[in-house]
């Protein structure tokens, strides 16, 4: 069921699965940061992205095992990297640079 929904989103948007992982990661990160007290500097939005990415890969693992008989871990690793890359970059910049305003951590 989840795989059908994912494929429908791919077809509806015309975007690749890899691109959708990037968008989901950024969307979750920014949505959680918007309600987090320390916004982009908080680790909470990054942990939320990681939780969503892990949950998605657990679903993919279950699907892989039932459809192809084994876990395609290379695809899961790529998906995790695509989902976490830009949220991690933004979090690091917000946390350790002055790019997003005064850094209160230093």
DSSP file (Angstrom, degrees, kcal/mol; ACC not computed):
  #  RESIDUE AA STRUCTURE BP1 BP2  ACC     N-H-->O    O-->H-N    N-H-->O    O-->H-N    TCO  KAPPA ALPHA  PHI   PSI    X-CA   Y-CA   Z-CA
    1    1 A X     >        0   0    0      0, 0.0     4,-2.0     0, 0.0     5,-0.1   0.000 360.0 360.0 360.0 -48.9    0.0    0.0    0.0
    2    2 A X  H  >  +     0   0    0      1,-0.2     4,-2.6     2,-0.2     5,-0.2   0.903 360.0  52.9 -62.8 -40.6    2.7    2.5    1.0
    3    3 A X  H  > S+     0   0    0      1,-0.2     4,-2.6     2,-0.2    -1,-0.2   0.886 107.1  52.2 -62.7 -38.2    4.7    1.6   -2.1
    4    4 A X  H  > S+     0   0    0      2,-0.2     4,-2.2     1,-0.2    -1,-0.2   0.900 109.8  49.1 -63.9 -39.9    1.6    2.3   -4.3
    5    5 A X  H  X S+     0   0    0     -4,-2.0     4,-2.2     2,-0.2    -2,-0.2   0.926 111.4  49.3 -64.1 -44.8    1.3    5.7   -2.7
    6    6 A X  H  X S+     0   0    0     -4,-2.6     4,-2.2     1,-0.2    -2,-0.2   0.915 112.3  47.6 -61.2 -43.3    5.0    6.4   -3.3
    7    7 A X  H  X S+     0   0    0     -4,-2.6     4,-2.5     1,-0.2    -1,-0.2   0.859 109.8  53.4 -67.0 -34.8    4.7    5.4   -6.9
    8    8 A X  H  X S+     0   0    0     -4,-2.2     4,-2.9     2,-0.2    -1,-0.2   0.891 108.6  49.6 -65.8 -38.7    1.6    7.5   -7.4
    9    9 A X  H  X S+     0   0    0     -4,-2.2     4,-2.7     2,-0.2     6,-0.3   0.911 110.4  50.6 -65.5 -42.4    3.4   10.5   -6.0
   10   10 A X  H  X S+     0   0    0     -4,-2.2     4,-2.2     1,-0.2     5,-0.4   0.937 114.9  43.3 -59.3 -46.9    6.3    9.9   -8.4
   11   11 A X  H  < S+     0   0    0     -4,-2.5    -2,-0.2     2,-0.2    -1,-0.2   0.911 114.8  49.3 -67.1 -41.8    3.9    9.6  -11.3
   12   12 A X  H  < S+     0   0    0     -4,-2.9    -2,-0.2     1,-0.2    -1,-0.2   0.901 120.8  34.3 -64.5 -42.5    1.8   12.6  -10.2
   13   13 A X  H  < S-     0   0    0     -4,-2.7    -1,-0.2    -5,-0.2    -2,-0.2   0.753  94.2-136.1 -86.6 -25.3    4.8   14.9   -9.7
   14   14 A X     <  +     0   0    0     -4,-2.2     2,-0.2    -5,-0.3    -3,-0.1   0.584  62.3 129.9  76.7   9.2    7.0   13.6  -12.5
   15   15 A X        -     0   0    0     -5,-0.4    -1,-0.3    -6,-0.3    -2,-0.1  -0.623  61.8-109.0 -94.7 154.8    9.9   13.8  -10.1
   16   16 A X     >  -     0   0    0     -2,-0.2     4,-2.2     1,-0.1     5,-0.2  -0.351  27.8-112.3 -74.8 162.2   12.3   10.9   -9.4
   17   17 A X  H  > S+     0   0    0      1,-0.2     4,-2.0     2,-0.2     5,-0.1   0.893 119.0  55.1 -60.7 -39.5   12.3    9.0   -6.1
   18   18 A X  H  > S+     0   0    0      1,-0.2     4,-1.6     2,-0.2    -1,-0.2   0.922 107.9  48.0 -60.6 -44.3   15.7   10.5   -5.3
   19   19 A X  H  > S+     0   0    0      1,-0.2     4,-2.3     2,-0.2    -1,-0.2   0.899 108.9  53.8 -63.7 -40.6   14.4   14.1   -5.8
   20   20 A X  H  X S+     0   0    0     -4,-2.2     4,-2.8     1,-0.2    -1,-0.2   0.862 104.1  55.9 -63.5 -34.6   11.4   13.3   -3.6
   21   21 A X  H  X S+     0   0    0     -4,-2.0     4,-2.4     2,-0.2    -1,-0.2   0.917 107.5  49.4 -61.7 -41.7   13.7   12.1   -0.8
   22   22 A X  H  X S+     0   0    0     -4,-1.6     4,-2.5     2,-0.2    -2,-0.2   0.941 113.3  46.2 -61.3 -47.5   15.4   15.5   -1.0
   23   23 A X  H  X S+     0   0    0     -4,-2.3     4,-2.9     1,-0.2    -2,-0.2   0.898 111.9  50.1 -64.5 -41.6   12.1   17.4   -0.8
   24   24 A X  H  X S+     0   0    0     -4,-2.8     4,-2.8     2,-0.2     5,-0.3   0.929 111.1  49.8 -63.0 -44.4   10.7   15.2    2.0
   25   25 A X  H  X S+     0   0    0     -4,-2.4     4,-2.3    -5,-0.2    -2,-0.2   0.939 114.9  42.9 -59.7 -48.0   13.9   15.8    4.0
   26   26 A X  H  X S+     0   0    0     -4,-2.5     4,-2.7     2,-0.2     5,-0.3   0.905 114.3  51.5 -65.2 -41.1   13.8   19.5    3.5
   27   27 A X  H  X S+     0   0    0     -4,-2.9     4,-2.4    -5,-0.2     5,-0.2   0.931 112.9  43.6 -62.3 -47.5   10.1   19.7    4.2
   28   28 A X  H  X S+     0   0    0     -4,-2.8     4,-2.6    -5,-0.2     5,-0.3   0.929 114.8  50.8 -63.4 -45.3   10.2   17.8    7.4
   29   29 A X  H  X S+     0   0    0     -4,-2.3     4,-2.4    -5,-0.3    -2,-0.2   0.942 114.6  41.7 -58.5 -50.5   13.3   19.7    8.6
   30   30 A X  H  X S+     0   0    0     -4,-2.7     4,-1.8     2,-0.2    -1,-0.2   0.871 114.2  51.8 -69.0 -37.0   11.7   23.1    7.9
   31   31 A X  H  X S+     0   0    0     -4,-2.4     4,-0.7    -5,-0.3    -1,-0.2   0.931 114.8  41.6 -65.1 -45.1    8.3   22.2    9.3
   32   32 A X  H >X S+     0   0    0     -4,-2.6     3,-0.8     1,-0.2     4,-0.8   0.888 112.7  54.6 -70.5 -37.8    9.8   20.9   12.6
   33   33 A X  H >< S+     0   0    0     -4,-2.4     3,-0.5    -5,-0.3     6,-0.3   0.853  99.9  62.6 -62.1 -33.5   12.2   23.8   12.8
   34   34 A X  H 3< S+     0   0    0     -4,-1.8    -1,-0.2     1,-0.2    -2,-0.2   0.794 112.9  34.3 -63.7 -27.8    9.3   26.2   12.5
   35   35 A X  H << S+     0   0    0     -3,-0.8     2,-0.3    -4,-0.7    -1,-0.2   0.432  96.7 102.4-106.6  -0.9    7.8   25.0   15.7
   36   36 A X  S X< S-     0   0    0     -4,-0.8     3,-1.4    -3,-0.5     6,-0.1  -0.636  74.4-129.7 -84.1 139.9   11.1   24.3   17.5
   37   37 A X  T 3  S+     0   0    0     -2,-0.3    -1,-0.1     1,-0.3    -4,-0.0   0.854 109.2  36.4 -58.0 -37.4   12.2   26.8   20.1
   38   38 A X  T >  S-     0   0    0      1,-0.3     3,-1.8     2,-0.0     4,-0.3   0.250  96.6-158.0-101.9  12.8   15.7   27.2   18.7
   39   39 A X  G X   +     0   0    0     -3,-1.4     3,-0.9     1,-0.3     6,-0.3  -0.196  69.5   2.0  52.5-122.8   14.6   26.8   15.1
   40   40 A X  G 3  S+     0   0    0      1,-0.2    -1,-0.3    60,-0.1    55,-0.2   0.738 129.3  60.9 -70.3 -23.5   17.3   25.7   12.7
   41   41 A X  G <  S+     0   0    0     -3,-1.8    -1,-0.2    53,-0.2    -2,-0.2   0.701  84.1  98.1 -77.3 -18.4   20.0   25.4   15.5
   42   42 A X  S <  S-     0   0    0     -3,-0.9     4,-0.5    -4,-0.3     3,-0.3  -0.400  70.2-142.7 -71.3 144.8   18.0   22.8   17.3
   43   43 A X  S  > S+     0   0    0      1,-0.2     4,-2.5     2,-0.1     5,-0.2   0.676  88.5  84.1 -76.1 -18.2   18.9   19.1   16.8
   44   44 A X  H  > S+     0   0    0      1,-0.2     4,-2.3     2,-0.2    -1,-0.2   0.900  87.1  48.9 -57.1 -47.5   15.2   18.2   17.0
   45   45 A X  H  > S+     0   0    0     -6,-0.3     4,-2.0    -3,-0.3    -1,-0.2   0.900 112.5  49.0 -61.1 -37.7   14.4   19.0   13.3
   46   46 A X  H  > S+     0   0    0     -4,-0.5     4,-2.3     2,-0.2    -1,-0.2   0.897 110.9  49.7 -67.3 -39.8   17.4   16.9   12.1
   47   47 A X  H  X S+     0   0    0     -4,-2.5     4,-2.4     2,-0.2    -1,-0.2   0.860 108.2  54.4 -65.9 -34.7   16.4   14.0   14.4
   48   48 A X  H  X S+     0   0    0     -4,-2.3     4,-2.4    -5,-0.2    -2,-0.2   0.914 108.4  48.5 -64.4 -42.1   12.8   14.3   13.0
   49   49 A X  H  X S+     0   0    0     -4,-2.0     4,-2.7     1,-0.2    -2,-0.2   0.925 111.5  50.0 -62.6 -44.2   14.2   13.9    9.4
   50   50 A X  H  X S+     0   0    0     -4,-2.3     4,-2.7     1,-0.2    -2,-0.2   0.904 110.4  50.3 -61.5 -41.1   16.3   11.0   10.5
   51   51 A X  H  X S+     0   0    0     -4,-2.4     4,-2.5     2,-0.2    -1,-0.2   0.915 112.0  46.8 -64.3 -43.1   13.3    9.3   12.1
   52   52 A X  H  X S+     0   0    0     -4,-2.4     4,-2.4     2,-0.2    -2,-0.2   0.913 113.2  49.7 -64.5 -41.9   11.2    9.8    8.9
   53   53 A X  H  X S+     0   0    0     -4,-2.7     4,-2.1     2,-0.2    -2,-0.2   0.921 112.2  46.9 -63.8 -44.2   14.1    8.5    6.8
   54   54 A X  H  X S+     0   0    0     -4,-2.7     4,-2.0     2,-0.2    -2,-0.2   0.919 111.6  51.3 -63.9 -43.7   14.5    5.4    8.9
   55   55 A X  H  X S+     0   0    0     -4,-2.5     4,-2.0     1,-0.2    -2,-0.2   0.917 110.3  49.7 -60.1 -43.2   10.8    4.7    9.0
   56   56 A X  H  X S+     0   0    0     -4,-2.4     4,-2.2     1,-0.2    -1,-0.2   0.886 110.7  49.2 -62.4 -39.1   10.7    5.0    5.2
   57   57 A X  H  X S+     0   0    0     -4,-2.1     4,-2.5     2,-0.2    -1,-0.2   0.801 106.4  55.7 -74.2 -27.4   13.6    2.6    4.8
   58   58 A X  H  X S+     0   0    0     -4,-2.0     4,-2.3     2,-0.2    -1,-0.2   0.913 109.2  48.0 -65.9 -41.9   12.0    0.1    7.2
   59   59 A X  H  X S+     0   0    0     -4,-2.0     4,-2.4     2,-0.2    -2,-0.2   0.925 112.8  48.3 -62.0 -44.2    8.9    0.1    4.9
   60   60 A X  H  X S+     0   0    0     -4,-2.2     4,-3.3     2,-0.2    -2,-0.2   0.889 109.0  53.7 -63.7 -39.1   11.2   -0.3    1.9
   61   61 A X  H  X S+     0   0    0     -4,-2.5     4,-2.6     2,-0.2    -2,-0.2   0.939 109.9  47.1 -59.3 -48.3   13.0   -3.2    3.7
   62   62 A X  H  X S+     0   0    0     -4,-2.3     4,-1.8     1,-0.2    -2,-0.2   0.919 114.8  46.8 -60.2 -44.4    9.7   -5.0    4.3
   63   63 A X  H  X S+     0   0    0     -4,-2.4     4,-2.4     2,-0.2     5,-0.3   0.929 111.9  50.3 -64.5 -45.2    8.7   -4.4    0.7
   64   64 A X  H  X>S+     0   0    0     -4,-3.3     4,-2.5     1,-0.2     5,-1.5   0.927 109.9  50.7 -57.6 -46.3   12.1   -5.6   -0.7
   65   65 A X  H  <5S+     0   0    0     -4,-2.6    -1,-0.2     4,-0.2    -2,-0.2   0.871 116.4  40.6 -62.5 -36.9   12.0   -8.7    1.4
   66   66 A X  H  <5S+     0   0    0     -4,-1.8    -1,-0.2    -5,-0.2    -2,-0.2   0.781 125.4  33.7 -83.8 -26.1    8.5   -9.6    0.2
   67   67 A X  H  <5S+     0   0    0     -4,-2.4    -3,-0.2    -5,-0.2    -2,-0.2   0.880 135.5  15.3 -98.2 -44.0    9.0   -8.6   -3.5
   68   68 A X  T  <5S-     0   0    0     -4,-2.5    -3,-0.2    -5,-0.3    -4,-0.1   0.529  97.5-119.0-110.4  -8.7   12.6   -9.4   -4.4
   69   69 A X  S   <S+     0   0    0     -5,-1.5     2,-0.3    -6,-0.2    -4,-0.2   0.394  83.8  55.9  90.9  -4.0   13.6  -11.6   -1.5
   70   70 A X  S    S-     0   0    0     -6,-0.7     2,-0.5    -9,-0.0    -2,-0.2  -0.978  87.0 -95.9-153.9 163.9   16.4   -9.5   -0.1
   71   71 A X        -     0   0    0     -2,-0.3     2,-1.6    -6,-0.1     3,-0.2  -0.724  23.7-145.3 -86.3 125.3   17.0   -6.0    1.2
   72   72 A X    >>  +     0   0    0     -2,-0.5     4,-1.7     1,-0.2     3,-0.5  -0.626  28.8 171.6 -87.5  78.8   18.5   -3.6   -1.4
   73   73 A X  H 3>  +     0   0    0     -2,-1.6     4,-2.6     1,-0.2    -1,-0.2   0.771  69.5  61.5 -66.8 -27.6   20.6   -1.9    1.3
   74   74 A X  H 3> S+     0   0    0      2,-0.2     4,-2.2     1,-0.2    -1,-0.2   0.912 106.1  46.7 -65.0 -40.1   22.5    0.2   -1.3
   75   75 A X  H <> S+     0   0    0     -3,-0.5     4,-2.5     2,-0.2    -2,-0.2   0.891 112.2  50.8 -66.4 -39.2   19.3    1.8   -2.4
   76   76 A X  H  X S+     0   0    0     -4,-1.7     4,-2.5     2,-0.2    -2,-0.2   0.900 109.5  50.3 -65.8 -40.0   18.3    2.4    1.2
   77   77 A X  H  X S+     0   0    0     -4,-2.6     4,-2.5     2,-0.2    -2,-0.2   0.928 111.4  48.3 -62.6 -44.7   21.7    4.0    1.9
   78   78 A X  H  X S+     0   0    0     -4,-2.2     4,-2.7     1,-0.2    -2,-0.2   0.909 111.5  50.6 -61.4 -42.5   21.3    6.3   -1.1
   79   79 A X  H  X S+     0   0    0     -4,-2.5     4,-2.3     2,-0.2    -2,-0.2   0.913 110.2  49.4 -62.0 -43.1   17.8    7.2    0.1
   80   80 A X  H  X S+     0   0    0     -4,-2.5     4,-2.4     2,-0.2     5,-0.2   0.925 112.5  47.6 -62.8 -44.3   19.0    8.0    3.6
   81   81 A X  H  X S+     0   0    0     -4,-2.5     4,-2.1     1,-0.2    -2,-0.2   0.919 112.4  48.9 -63.6 -42.9   21.8   10.2    2.2
   82   82 A X  H  < S+     0   0    0     -4,-2.7     4,-0.5     1,-0.2    -1,-0.2   0.889 114.9  45.5 -62.5 -39.0   19.4   12.0   -0.2
   83   83 A X  H  < S+     0   0    0     -4,-2.3     4,-0.4    -5,-0.2    -2,-0.2   0.876 122.1  34.6 -72.7 -38.1   17.0   12.6    2.7
   84   84 A X  H  X S+     0   0    0     -4,-2.4     4,-2.2    -5,-0.2     5,-0.2   0.660  95.4  84.4 -93.9 -17.6   19.5   13.8    5.2
   85   85 A X  H  X S+     0   0    0     -4,-2.1     4,-2.3    -5,-0.2     5,-0.2   0.949  96.2  34.2 -57.5 -62.5   22.1   15.7    3.2
   86   86 A X  H  > S+     0   0    0     -4,-0.5     4,-2.8     1,-0.2     5,-0.2   0.885 117.1  53.1 -68.3 -38.6   20.6   19.2    2.8
   87   87 A X  H  > S+     0   0    0     -4,-0.4     4,-2.5     1,-0.2    -1,-0.2   0.907 111.6  48.4 -59.1 -37.5   18.9   19.2    6.3
   88   88 A X  H  X S+     0   0    0     -4,-2.2     4,-2.7     2,-0.2    -2,-0.2   0.916 111.4  49.0 -67.4 -42.6   22.3   18.3    7.8
   89   89 A X  H  X S+     0   0    0     -4,-2.3     4,-2.4    -5,-0.2     5,-0.2   0.942 113.8  46.0 -61.0 -47.9   24.1   21.0    5.8
   90   90 A X  H  X S+     0   0    0     -4,-2.8     4,-2.6     1,-0.2     5,-0.2   0.914 113.1  50.0 -62.5 -42.8   21.6   23.7    6.8
   91   91 A X  H  X S+     0   0    0     -4,-2.5     4,-2.6    -5,-0.2     5,-0.2   0.923 111.1  48.5 -62.3 -44.9   21.7   22.5   10.5
   92   92 A X  H  X S+     0   0    0     -4,-2.7     4,-2.8     2,-0.2    -1,-0.2   0.916 113.2  47.6 -62.0 -42.6   25.5   22.7   10.5
   93   93 A X  H  X S+     0   0    0     -4,-2.4     4,-1.3    -5,-0.2     7,-0.4   0.911 114.9  45.6 -64.8 -41.7   25.5   26.2    8.9
   94   94 A X  H  < S+     0   0    0     -4,-2.6    -2,-0.2    -5,-0.2    -1,-0.2   0.878 119.2  42.2 -67.7 -36.7   22.9   27.4   11.4
   95   95 A X  H  < S+     0   0    0     -4,-2.6    10,-0.2    -5,-0.2    -2,-0.2   0.871 127.7  24.0 -79.3 -38.6   24.6   25.8   14.3
   96   96 A X  H  < S+     0   0    0     -4,-2.8     2,-0.3    -5,-0.2    -2,-0.2   0.266 114.7  52.7-120.9  11.3   28.3   26.7   13.6
   97   97 A X  S  < S-     0   0    0     -4,-1.3     3,-0.3    -5,-0.2     0, 0.0  -0.854  73.3-122.5-136.0 175.3   28.3   29.7   11.4
   98   98 A X  S >  S+     0   0    0     -2,-0.3     3,-1.8     1,-0.2    -4,-0.1   0.298  81.5 106.4 -98.9   8.7   26.9   33.2   11.3
   99   99 A X  T 3  S+     0   0    0     -6,-0.4    -1,-0.2     1,-0.3    -5,-0.1   0.840  85.2  39.5 -57.7 -36.9   25.1   32.6    8.0
  100  100 A X  T 3  S-     0   0    0     -7,-0.4    -1,-0.3     1,-0.4     2,-0.2  -0.010 131.1 -73.4-103.4  28.6   21.7   32.4    9.6
  101  101 A X  S <  S-     0   0    0     -3,-1.8    -1,-0.4     2,-0.1    -4,-0.1  -0.540  87.7 -11.4 110.0-178.0   22.2   35.2   12.1
  102  102 A X        -     0   0    0     -2,-0.2     2,-0.9     1,-0.1    -4,-0.1  -0.285  64.1-131.0 -59.2 133.6   24.2   35.6   15.3
  103  103 A X    >   -     0   0    0      1,-0.1     3,-0.8    -7,-0.1    -1,-0.1  -0.787  21.5-174.3 -89.6 107.9   25.6   32.3   16.6
  104  104 A X  T 3  S+     0   0    0     -2,-0.9    -1,-0.1     1,-0.2    -9,-0.1   0.531  74.0  74.2 -79.9  -5.4   24.7   32.2   20.3
  105  105 A X  T 3         0   0    0    -10,-0.2    -1,-0.2     1,-0.2    -9,-0.1   0.691 360.0 360.0 -80.7 -19.1   26.7   29.0   20.7
  106  106 A X    <         0   0    0     -3,-0.8    -1,-0.2     0, 0.0    -2,-0.1   0.471 360.0 360.0 -97.1 360.0   30.1   30.6   20.6
